[in-house]
Amino acid sequence: MPLSEHEQRLLEQMERALYAEDPKLASTLRGSDLRAVQRKRLVLGAVGLLAGLALLVAGVATQLVAIGVVGFLVMLGAAWYAYTGLKAPAGADPTQVGGSARGSAAAGRGSAKRKPKSSGTSMQRLEERWRRRREGDDRQ
């Protein structure tokens, strides 16, 4: 089902606001799949863990403490790199970016209507308008 002209304008406004507020996040979301980036970080972290383990074992086998310490540090860094790849990047909270319309509409069902906020970022104001429209309260 195609979007109405009003919905297309709202979507374009939201996109422009996203680019204005956080261009790095906007280009990340547009440029590549977030899951692919996370998978890449996880694989690189696992390779780094294996390389660090190999260095650690080589350091123990040759009785060179420096090689063992470097191996441990490589393992630690690789684990950190893989772990940070599993977390969502800053600003990519699903309630703030992609899932706002569904989350706000679902949260608003069966609850008392909230008074619209007058302060906040332009993205928050657009989300509030969208939520009010979905709830049937279309006044500006």
Order of alpha helices (4+ residues) and beta strands (2+ residues): alpha-alpha-alpha-alpha-alpha-alpha
